């Protein structure tokens, strides 16, 4: 089932006062959003889904699918997300072995407002890695619990543990 249907998307765009872009992909596949518009949409989503961490995580997984629908190496996805969303943020793999990848996220654009958890981007990272693995593996994420009231909560380390399904 779909965690964010067309009506949900329209609600977010309406909250961002950007309902006029709801069919942008149908009109021009190559058109891009400017950073200000992108941040307005993320802010509207965070406002409407305040305190809905699990739903934000699932939306992040869906975002991963739509942004990178075909198989890509996880390292390529990290590189592309840094080069696609151009701002002062940085996402990097700081440690990697066969069953654990440690990611450093600095100034995450998806949770830059105080009080907003970074669950959407965590969902994006988890699902991006899962898509790059064989189907009999899944990813468990963990890290220090973020204090969403701290101004720097959008800078964090996330550990992605790769486990074989049984």
JOTAKA-V163478 format. One record per backbone hydrogen bond with DSSP energy under -0.5 kcal/mol. NH is the residue of the N-H (numbers start at 0). CO is the residue of the C=O. If there is no record, write none. Layout:
((NH:CO) (NH:CO))
This chain:
((8:4) (9:5) (10:6) (11:7) (12:8) (13:9) (14:10) (15:11) (16:13) (17:12) (20:17) (21:18) (23:20) (25:22) (26:22) (27:23) (30:27) (37:33) (38:34) (39:35) (40:36) (41:37) (42:38) (43:39) (44:40) (45:41) (46:42) (47:43) (48:44) (49:46) (51:48) (55:51) (56:52) (57:53) (58:54) (59:55) (60:56) (61:57) (62:58) (63:59) (64:60) (65:61) (66:62) (67:63) (76:72) (77:73) (78:74) (79:75) (80:76) (81:77) (82:78) (83:79) (84:80) (85:83) (86:84) (89:105) (91:103) (93:91) (93:101) (94:101) (96:99) (99:96) (100:159) (101:94) (102:100) (102:157) (103:91) (104:102) (104:155) (105:89) (105:103) (106:104) (107:153) (110:107) (111:108) (114:147) (115:112) (116:114) (121:117) (122:118) (123:119) (124:120) (125:121) (126:122) (127:123) (128:124) (129:125) (130:126) (131:127) (131:128) (132:128) (132:129) (136:133) (137:162) (139:160) (141:158) (147:145) (149:146) (152:149) (154:151) (155:104) (155:153) (157:102) (158:141) (159:100) (160:139) (160:158) (161:98) (161:159) (162:137) (162:160) (164:135))
